[in-house]
Amino acid sequence: MKNNILILLLLISTTTFSQQIKKCITVEEEKLPNYKVKVIKTNHCVEPKEITIRSYVVTEWEKKKRKKRKKRKNEK
């Protein structure tokens, strides 16, 4: 009986820890006129939050996103 209770508590604790994990960096895109994109990167893991704002030409931003996807795909 004690073993069953212990296993149950372990399962509950692992599920609560897994739910608390959050992404450190969020990226937001915003379309601008003249074929540009404004990219806002926010790092939530650092105190105070780091916010980086950059603007790219649409084709340049798409190229960067493709590279990131390709890199992620190769890591798996």
C-alpha positions, 0 to 999 in steps of 0.5 A: 500500500505504501508503495502505491501511494509513493508511486502516485505521489511521484507521478503527480509531482512529475506532471506538475514540474513538467507543466511549469516549464516555459519558453525563455524566448518568444518571437513576435512578427508584425507586418510593416509597409514597404515589404518589411517585418518588425521582429520583437524577441523577448527573453523571459528567463533574464531579470529584467526582461531583454527585449530586442526589436529589429526590422527586416525585409520580408525576403530576408526574414523568410530566409532566416526562418528557413535556416532556423527550421532546417537547423531544428530539423537536423538536430532531431 
